[in-house]
């Protein structure tokens, strides 16, 4: 019985890892797209339209959605089975960032599809920027998005720390993982610099007012 349970855990881990790699490719492109917002909303949308040639088609989009579903289900399964067994801080970071990302993905994808198919909005730069630039909604959306970005890098950092055993450029895996966390914080700051009208002079089109209750 214990051998069967162990095999199931290993299979779940493998499936979780593969689906995670698939999603990471998309999220990497998505975050790079958001970084482009420091050059203005037009540049962000221009880059988004370019990336959409790759991921917004029936085949790739279906694969991504399935990968997200598999990632959430397998992640929650691992979270439940490993609850209370975390030893190091990176183990705990792995677990809790994974839980937050699962919750975030459910909410975020639901919002995106609602915007596309029910509100008939282009879920572009302005779809995210509307809530971030509207008080008091930004009291929710700023930490909501910031925690998602930091959790993404935190999850990668903890996986990196657990799997990589090599010293690179004189840095131990733990130091490298900490570097990934710092990079995540840096990326978060850059993205919010680009998405906030306080810094970038953004004007939200009126069709997105429905998102902020206007």
Secondary structure by P-SEA (a helix, b strand, c coil): caaaaaaaaaaaaaaaaaaaaaaaaaaaaaaaaaaaccccaaaaaaaaaaaaaccccaaaaaaaaaaaaaaaaaaaaaaaaaccccccaaaaaaaaaaaaaaaaaaaaaaaaaaacccccccccccccccccccccccccaaaaaaaaaaaaaaaaaaaaaaccccccccccaaaaaaaaaaaaaaaaaaaaaaaccccccccccccccccccc
